[in-house]
Amino acid sequence: MTPEVKKRIEQIRQGIVPEGYKKGKIGIVPIKWNEVPFSTLFTSTSEYTDDLKQYPLYSLTIEDGITAKTERYERSHLVKKENSYKVVRPNDYAYNPMNIRFGAVARHKGDIPVAVSGYYDIFTTVHESDLVFMDSFLTYGPMITYYNKVSTGSLVEKQRVHFSDFLEFSLALPPLEERKKIAEILSTQDKAIELQERKIEELKRFKKGCLERMFPREGQKVPEKRFPGFTGDWEQRKVSTIASDTRGGGTPATSNETYWSGNIPWIQSSDLSEGKLFGVEPRKYISRDGLNNSATQLVPENSIAVVTRVGVGKLAFMPFSYTTSQDFLSLCKLQTEPHFTVYALYQMLQGELQAVQGTSIKGMTKDDLLSKSIFAPKDEVEQQQLGSYFRNLDTLITLHQRKLEEMKKQKKALMQLLLTGIVKTKGEVR
C-alpha cells in the first residue's frame, strides 16, 4: 500500500474528504465518478414456468448465492407465486426484495437455466462487461447500508426495497472502462479463491474415500485398504463397551446471569459442524452454580460429545473438560484409542444417515446410541495409526480452510478500496 493510499484512508477515517474526492450517497468517491441511473445499467426479465423438470428449482441464499435446493429444504409449495416460478438464465441476477437489505442478490453462474421463487425479481446487466464488477458492487458494505437506508415498510422485519425503487437508484460509479479494470482485478482474486475451494473439496472427497476403504464395509470384517503389517478380522463392538461412562447435558436457567458468568465451557449443537471432529470452540461458559442447579453434567477431558437431538450426525473429540446442552450424550473414559474412536463413530453415524436418505433423524435416545455398533481392529497400534492418519488429514484440511478465509478477507479489503476509488487501478485516467 502506497503512502498516498494510506494518507487517503487516514483522512477518510478522520472524516476528512481527500483532495480529488467528494461525498456521495454511499460514501466518499473520486470527483470524476458521475452518478449513473440504475435504469441504464440493468434490465428486468420476467419469464415464468411451471416445468421443474426442464428448470430445476434453485434458491437464493445470502451465503451461497443462487444454489440448488436440497431435499432437506424442499419447499416448492411455499415459493410459488401465481402458480409459477421465474426462470433464471446464466448470468441473470436474482433479487429478494425482503432480504436485499442483508445482501440477497446474486448472479446465476451456472451453465443451465433454473427456476426460482416467483417472489424474486430477475434482471441482467446492460453491459456484459459489468457482470463481474456488479457481483461485488451490489453486495459490498456501503451498498448494504444504502439498501437499509432506502428500504420501506411499517415493520422492520417486513421492510423491503422494491425492484422499481432499485432501478431508480442513481449512484456515483467509475466509468465503464474503469469498471472493467476493477472487474479484472477482482476476477483474478475470485479465481484464486475458487482454486483454493476446489483443493479443499478434493481433500474432503479423498478423506471420504479413505474412510470408506479403511473401515470395513457393511457385512465385512476387514477393510479394503489397510496399513502394512496388520492382519486379522476387526471386532464388532457395541458403543456401550467403548466408554466406561456417559454424561448427559442440560441448560442452566438463562434468566439467571450468575449461571452464565463462569469459566466452565458449555456447548450446544450449533457449536459443532458436520464432519469437523476436532477444534470445537465454546461460545458460552457457565459457573459452578449454573452446573449445580441444572441437569448438565461436567464431562472429563478426552471425551466424545455426540449430538443426539437436532443435528444428529455431528460429534467431536473434546480434549478439555466441558458441559453440554440436553442435545448431547458424551462418551467418557474411552476403552478404544480416542482419535480412532471418533472417526469410527462418525463413519457409523454417516452410514445410518445414508440409510435413511431423504428423511431426517429427529433424534435418538441414549439407549439407541449405546446399542449401535462400530468395528475396531483388535490391535491398539492399528487404531492409533488410523486415528493419526485421519487426524493429519483433518489438520491439512483445516490449514487450507484457514488459507481460504484469509484469501477472502484480502479480497474483501481490496474490494473495499477499489469500489470506493481509494485505490486507483493502474492506467486509470486521473
C-alpha positions as CSV (number, residue, x, y, z in Angstrom):
1,M,0.0,0.0,0.0
2,T,1.5,3.3,-1.1
3,P,1.9,6.3,1.3
4,E,-0.7,8.2,-0.8
5,V,-3.3,5.5,-0.3
6,K,-2.5,5.3,3.5
7,K,-3.0,9.0,3.7
8,R,-6.4,8.9,2.0
9,I,-7.5,6.1,4.3
10,E,-6.5,8.0,7.4
11,Q,-8.2,11.2,6.1
12,I,-11.4,9.4,5.5
13,R,-11.2,7.8,9.0
14,Q,-11.0,11.3,10.4
15,G,-14.0,12.4,8.4
16,I,-11.9,14.5,6.0
17,V,-12.6,14.4,2.3
18,P,-9.3,13.9,0.5
19,E,-8.3,16.1,-2.4
20,G,-9.8,14.9,-5.6
21,Y,-12.7,13.2,-3.8
22,K,-16.3,14.1,-2.9
23,K,-19.1,12.8,-0.7
24,G,-21.5,10.5,-2.5
25,K,-24.7,8.7,-1.4
26,I,-22.8,5.6,-0.4
27,G,-19.6,7.2,0.8
28,I,-16.5,9.2,-0.4
29,V,-15.6,8.6,-4.0
30,P,-13.4,10.3,-6.7
31,I,-14.7,13.5,-8.1
32,K,-14.5,12.1,-11.6
33,W,-17.1,9.4,-10.8
34,N,-20.5,10.5,-12.0
35,E,-23.9,9.4,-10.8
36,V,-25.3,6.7,-13.0
37,P,-29.0,5.7,-13.0
38,F,-29.5,2.0,-12.4
39,S,-32.2,2.0,-15.1
40,T,-29.3,2.4,-17.6
41,L,-27.3,-0.4,-16.1
42,F,-29.9,-3.2,-15.6
43,T,-32.9,-4.6,-17.4
44,S,-35.7,-6.7,-15.9
45,T,-36.7,-10.1,-17.2
46,S,-40.0,-11.9,-16.3
47,E,-40.0,-15.4,-17.8
48,Y,-42.3,-17.8,-15.9
49,T,-42.5,-21.6,-15.8
50,D,-44.2,-24.5,-14.0
51,D,-41.8,-27.1,-15.5
52,L,-39.4,-28.1,-12.8
53,K,-38.2,-30.9,-14.9
54,Q,-36.8,-28.6,-17.5
55,Y,-35.9,-25.9,-15.0
56,P,-34.6,-27.4,-11.7
57,L,-35.7,-25.5,-8.6
58,Y,-33.0,-23.3,-7.0
59,S,-32.9,-20.9,-4.1
60,L,-31.2,-17.6,-3.4
61,T,-29.1,-17.5,-0.2
62,I,-27.0,-14.8,1.2
63,E,-24.1,-17.2,1.9
64,D,-24.1,-19.2,-1.4
65,G,-26.0,-17.1,-3.9
66,I,-28.1,-19.0,-6.4
67,T,-27.8,-22.6,-5.4
68,A,-29.7,-25.9,-5.9
69,K,-32.4,-26.6,-3.3
70,T,-31.6,-29.6,-1.2
71,E,-34.2,-32.2,-0.3
72,R,-33.9,-31.0,3.3
73,Y,-35.1,-27.5,2.3
74,E,-37.5,-28.5,-0.4
75,R,-40.4,-26.1,-0.1
76,S,-41.7,-25.8,-3.7
77,H,-45.2,-25.5,-2.4
78,L,-44.2,-22.4,-0.4
79,V,-42.3,-20.5,-3.1
80,K,-44.8,-20.5,-5.9
81,K,-46.4,-17.2,-7.0
82,E,-49.4,-17.2,-9.2
83,N,-48.8,-20.9,-9.8
84,S,-45.4,-20.1,-11.5
85,Y,-41.7,-19.9,-10.8
86,K,-39.4,-17.5,-12.5
87,V,-36.7,-18.6,-14.9
88,V,-33.1,-17.5,-14.2
89,R,-30.8,-17.9,-17.1
90,P,-27.0,-18.0,-16.9
91,N,-25.6,-14.5,-15.9
92,D,-29.1,-13.3,-14.8
93,Y,-29.3,-11.9,-11.3
94,A,-31.9,-12.9,-8.7
95,Y,-33.0,-10.3,-6.1
96,N,-35.1,-10.8,-3.0
97,P,-36.9,-7.5,-2.2
98,M,-37.3,-8.5,1.5
99,N,-33.7,-9.7,2.1
100,I,-31.7,-7.4,-0.2
101,R,-31.0,-5.4,3.0
102,F,-28.8,-8.3,4.0
103,G,-27.2,-9.0,0.7
104,A,-29.7,-11.3,-1.0
105,V,-28.8,-10.5,-4.6
106,A,-26.6,-12.8,-6.8
107,R,-25.8,-13.8,-10.3
108,H,-26.5,-17.2,-11.6
109,K,-23.1,-18.6,-12.5
110,G,-24.3,-22.0,-13.6
111,D,-24.5,-23.3,-17.2
112,I,-28.2,-24.1,-17.4
113,P,-31.4,-22.1,-16.8
114,V,-33.1,-22.7,-13.5
115,A,-36.3,-21.9,-11.7
116,V,-36.6,-19.8,-8.5
117,S,-39.4,-18.4,-6.4
118,G,-41.8,-16.2,-8.2
119,Y,-41.3,-13.7,-5.4
120,Y,-37.8,-12.9,-6.6
121,D,-37.1,-10.2,-9.2
122,I,-34.8,-11.2,-12.1
123,F,-32.6,-8.8,-14.0
124,T,-29.4,-8.7,-16.1
125,T,-26.8,-6.1,-16.9
126,V,-27.0,-3.9,-20.0
127,H,-23.2,-4.2,-20.4
128,E,-21.9,-7.8,-20.3
129,S,-18.6,-6.4,-19.1
130,D,-20.3,-5.2,-15.9
131,L,-21.1,-8.7,-14.7
132,V,-18.1,-9.3,-12.5
133,F,-18.0,-5.7,-11.3
134,M,-21.6,-5.9,-10.2
135,D,-21.1,-9.2,-8.4
136,S,-19.0,-7.3,-5.9
137,F,-20.6,-3.8,-6.1
138,L,-24.2,-4.9,-5.4
139,T,-23.3,-6.7,-2.1
140,Y,-20.4,-4.7,-0.6
141,G,-20.7,-3.0,2.7
142,P,-21.8,0.6,1.6
143,M,-24.5,-0.8,-0.7
144,I,-25.9,-3.0,2.1
145,T,-26.0,0.2,4.3
146,Y,-27.8,2.0,1.4
147,Y,-30.4,-0.7,0.9
148,N,-31.3,-0.4,4.6
149,K,-31.4,3.4,4.4
150,V,-33.9,3.4,1.5
151,S,-36.0,0.3,2.4
152,T,-39.7,0.9,3.1
153,G,-42.2,-0.9,5.3
154,S,-44.1,-0.2,8.5
155,L,-42.5,-3.1,10.3
156,V,-38.7,-3.5,10.5
157,E,-38.9,-7.2,9.7
158,K,-41.0,-6.6,6.6
159,Q,-39.0,-3.7,5.2
160,R,-38.0,-4.2,1.6
161,V,-36.5,-2.5,-1.5
162,H,-38.9,-2.9,-4.4
163,F,-37.2,-3.5,-7.7
164,S,-38.9,-0.4,-9.2
165,D,-37.1,1.6,-6.5
166,F,-33.9,-0.3,-7.2
167,L,-34.0,0.8,-10.8
168,E,-34.4,4.4,-9.7
169,F,-31.1,4.4,-7.8
170,S,-28.6,6.9,-9.1
171,L,-25.1,6.3,-7.6
172,A,-21.6,7.5,-8.3
173,L,-19.7,4.8,-10.3
174,P,-16.4,4.6,-12.1
175,P,-16.6,4.9,-15.9
176,L,-17.3,1.7,-17.8
177,E,-13.6,1.2,-18.8
178,E,-12.5,1.6,-15.2
179,R,-15.2,-0.9,-14.0
180,K,-13.7,-3.4,-16.5
181,K,-10.3,-2.9,-14.9
182,I,-11.7,-3.3,-11.4
183,A,-13.5,-6.4,-12.5
184,E,-10.3,-7.9,-14.0
185,I,-8.5,-7.5,-10.6
186,L,-11.4,-8.9,-8.6
187,S,-11.8,-11.7,-11.1
188,T,-8.2,-12.7,-10.5
189,Q,-8.9,-12.8,-6.8
190,D,-12.1,-14.9,-7.4
191,K,-10.2,-17.4,-9.5
192,A,-7.6,-17.9,-6.8
193,I,-10.3,-18.4,-4.2
194,E,-12.2,-20.9,-6.4
195,L,-9.0,-22.8,-6.9
196,Q,-8.5,-23.0,-3.1
197,E,-12.1,-24.1,-2.6
198,R,-11.6,-26.9,-5.2
199,K,-8.4,-28.0,-3.3
200,I,-10.5,-28.2,-0.1
201,E,-13.3,-30.2,-1.8
202,E,-10.8,-32.6,-3.3
203,L,-9.2,-33.2,0.1
204,K,-12.7,-33.8,1.6
205,R,-13.5,-36.3,-1.2
206,F,-10.2,-38.0,-0.6
207,K,-10.9,-38.3,3.1
208,K,-14.4,-39.6,2.4
209,G,-12.9,-42.3,0.1
210,C,-10.3,-43.2,2.7
211,L,-12.9,-43.6,5.4
212,E,-14.9,-45.9,3.1
213,R,-11.9,-48.0,2.2
214,M,-10.1,-48.1,5.5
215,F,-13.2,-49.1,7.6
216,P,-15.0,-52.4,6.9
217,R,-18.0,-52.1,4.6
218,E,-21.3,-53.4,5.7
219,G,-21.2,-57.2,6.0
220,Q,-17.3,-57.3,6.0
221,K,-14.9,-57.8,8.9
222,V,-11.8,-56.3,7.3
223,P,-11.3,-53.1,5.4
224,E,-10.5,-52.9,1.7
225,K,-7.3,-50.9,2.5
226,R,-5.0,-51.5,5.4
227,F,-1.7,-50.3,6.8
228,P,1.1,-52.8,6.2
229,G,1.8,-55.4,8.9
230,F,-1.7,-55.7,10.2
231,T,-3.9,-58.8,9.6
232,G,-6.9,-60.5,11.2
233,D,-10.6,-59.6,11.5
234,W,-11.8,-56.4,13.1
235,E,-14.1,-56.9,16.1
236,Q,-17.6,-55.6,16.3
237,R,-18.2,-53.6,19.5
238,K,-21.3,-52.1,21.0
239,V,-20.9,-48.4,21.6
240,S,-21.8,-49.2,25.3
241,T,-18.5,-51.1,25.5
242,I,-16.2,-48.4,24.2
243,A,-16.8,-46.0,27.0
244,S,-16.8,-46.7,30.8
245,D,-19.1,-43.8,31.5
246,T,-21.6,-41.4,29.8
247,R,-22.7,-37.9,30.7
248,G,-25.8,-36.1,29.7
249,G,-26.5,-32.4,29.4
250,G,-28.9,-29.6,30.3
251,T,-29.3,-25.8,30.1
252,P,-29.0,-23.6,33.2
253,A,-31.7,-21.0,33.5
254,T,-30.9,-18.3,31.1
255,S,-32.7,-15.7,33.2
256,N,-30.0,-16.1,35.9
257,E,-27.0,-14.2,34.8
258,T,-24.8,-15.6,37.5
259,Y,-25.2,-19.1,36.0
260,W,-23.6,-17.7,32.7
261,S,-20.7,-15.8,34.2
262,G,-18.3,-18.6,34.9
263,N,-15.4,-20.3,33.1
264,I,-16.8,-23.8,32.5
265,P,-17.2,-24.4,28.8
266,W,-20.8,-25.2,27.7
267,I,-21.5,-26.3,24.2
268,Q,-24.7,-26.7,22.1
269,S,-25.3,-28.3,18.8
270,S,-24.7,-25.2,16.8
271,D,-21.1,-25.1,18.1
272,L,-20.3,-28.3,16.1
273,S,-20.0,-28.5,12.3
274,E,-20.9,-31.7,10.4
275,G,-17.7,-33.5,9.5
276,K,-15.5,-31.4,11.8
277,L,-14.5,-33.8,14.6
278,F,-11.9,-31.6,16.3
279,G,-11.4,-28.0,17.3
280,V,-14.7,-27.1,18.9
281,E,-14.6,-23.5,20.2
282,P,-17.2,-23.0,23.0
283,R,-19.0,-19.7,22.8
284,K,-20.7,-19.9,26.2
285,Y,-19.5,-20.6,29.7
286,I,-21.3,-21.4,32.9
287,S,-20.5,-21.0,36.6
288,R,-20.3,-23.7,39.2
289,D,-23.7,-22.5,40.4
290,G,-25.1,-23.0,36.9
291,L,-23.7,-26.5,36.9
292,N,-25.1,-27.4,40.3
293,N,-28.5,-26.0,39.5
294,S,-29.2,-27.6,36.2
295,A,-29.3,-31.1,34.5
296,T,-26.0,-30.5,32.8
297,Q,-23.0,-32.6,33.9
298,L,-19.3,-31.9,33.9
299,V,-17.6,-34.1,31.3
300,P,-14.0,-35.1,31.7
301,E,-11.4,-34.2,29.1
302,N,-10.7,-36.6,26.2
303,S,-14.4,-37.5,25.8
304,I,-16.5,-37.6,22.7
305,A,-19.6,-35.3,22.5
306,V,-22.3,-36.8,20.3
307,V,-25.4,-34.8,19.2
308,T,-28.5,-36.9,19.8
309,R,-31.2,-34.4,19.1
310,V,-31.3,-31.7,16.5
311,G,-28.2,-32.2,14.3
312,V,-27.8,-36.0,14.6
313,G,-24.6,-36.9,12.9
314,K,-22.5,-34.2,14.5
315,L,-19.9,-35.2,17.1
316,A,-16.5,-34.1,18.3
317,F,-13.5,-35.1,20.3
318,M,-13.1,-32.8,23.3
319,P,-9.6,-32.5,24.8
320,F,-10.8,-30.4,27.7
321,S,-13.4,-30.7,30.4
322,Y,-16.8,-29.2,29.4
323,T,-20.6,-29.3,29.8
324,T,-23.3,-29.5,27.2
325,S,-26.9,-28.8,26.4
326,Q,-29.5,-31.5,26.5
327,D,-28.9,-32.2,22.8
328,F,-25.8,-34.3,23.7
329,L,-24.7,-37.6,25.1
330,S,-20.9,-37.6,25.9
331,L,-18.9,-40.8,25.9
332,C,-16.2,-40.8,28.7
333,K,-13.3,-42.9,29.8
334,L,-12.9,-44.4,26.3
335,Q,-11.7,-48.0,26.1
336,T,-10.5,-47.7,22.5
337,E,-8.0,-45.2,21.1
338,P,-9.8,-41.8,21.2
339,H,-8.9,-40.4,17.8
340,F,-9.7,-43.7,16.1
341,T,-13.0,-43.9,18.1
342,V,-14.3,-40.5,17.0
343,Y,-13.8,-41.5,13.3
344,A,-15.3,-44.9,13.8
345,L,-18.4,-43.3,15.4
346,Y,-18.6,-40.7,12.6
347,Q,-18.4,-43.4,9.9
348,M,-21.1,-45.4,11.7
349,L,-23.4,-42.4,12.0
350,Q,-22.9,-41.4,8.4
351,G,-23.9,-44.9,7.4
352,E,-27.1,-44.5,9.5
353,L,-27.9,-41.2,7.8
354,Q,-27.2,-42.6,4.3
355,A,-29.6,-45.5,5.0
356,V,-32.5,-43.0,5.6
357,Q,-31.5,-40.5,2.9
358,G,-34.4,-38.3,2.0
359,T,-35.8,-38.2,5.6
360,S,-34.4,-36.7,8.7
361,I,-33.4,-38.4,12.0
362,K,-35.0,-36.1,14.6
363,G,-33.1,-37.7,17.5
364,M,-32.0,-40.8,19.2
365,T,-32.1,-41.9,22.8
366,K,-29.2,-42.8,25.0
367,D,-30.1,-46.5,24.6
368,D,-30.4,-46.1,20.8
369,L,-26.8,-44.8,20.6
370,L,-25.3,-47.2,23.1
371,S,-26.9,-50.2,21.3
372,K,-25.3,-49.3,18.0
373,S,-22.0,-51.0,16.9
374,I,-18.7,-50.0,15.4
375,F,-15.9,-52.1,14.0
376,A,-12.4,-51.7,15.5
377,P,-9.1,-53.5,15.0
378,K,-8.0,-55.6,17.9
379,D,-4.5,-54.2,17.8
380,E,-4.4,-50.8,19.5
381,V,-1.4,-49.8,17.4
382,E,-3.5,-50.1,14.3
383,Q,-6.2,-48.0,16.0
384,Q,-3.5,-45.4,16.8
385,Q,-2.2,-45.3,13.2
386,L,-5.7,-44.9,11.8
387,G,-6.6,-42.2,14.3
388,S,-3.3,-40.3,13.5
389,Y,-3.8,-40.7,9.7
390,F,-7.3,-39.2,9.7
391,R,-6.3,-36.5,12.2
392,N,-3.5,-35.4,10.0
393,L,-5.8,-35.3,7.0
394,D,-8.2,-33.1,9.0
395,T,-5.4,-30.8,10.1
396,L,-4.4,-30.4,6.4
397,I,-8.0,-29.6,5.5
398,T,-8.2,-27.0,8.4
399,L,-4.9,-25.3,7.2
400,H,-6.4,-25.0,3.7
401,Q,-9.6,-23.6,5.1
402,R,-7.7,-21.0,7.1
403,K,-5.8,-20.0,4.0
404,L,-9.2,-19.7,2.2
405,E,-10.6,-17.5,4.9
406,E,-7.5,-15.3,4.7
407,M,-7.8,-15.0,0.9
408,K,-11.5,-14.0,1.3
409,K,-10.5,-11.3,3.8
410,Q,-7.8,-10.0,1.5
411,K,-10.3,-9.8,-1.4
412,K,-12.9,-8.0,0.8
413,A,-10.3,-5.4,1.8
414,L,-9.2,-5.0,-1.8
415,M,-12.8,-4.7,-3.0
416,Q,-13.5,-2.0,-0.4
417,L,-10.5,0.0,-1.7
418,L,-11.3,-0.4,-5.4
419,L,-15.1,0.1,-5.2
420,T,-14.7,3.4,-3.3
421,G,-11.9,4.6,-5.5
422,I,-9.5,4.9,-2.6
423,V,-7.1,2.7,-4.6
424,K,-6.9,3.6,-8.3
425,T,-6.2,0.9,-10.8
426,K,-3.1,1.0,-13.0
427,G,-3.7,3.2,-16.0
428,E,-6.7,5.0,-14.6
429,V,-7.3,8.4,-16.2
430,R,-7.0,10.9,-13.3
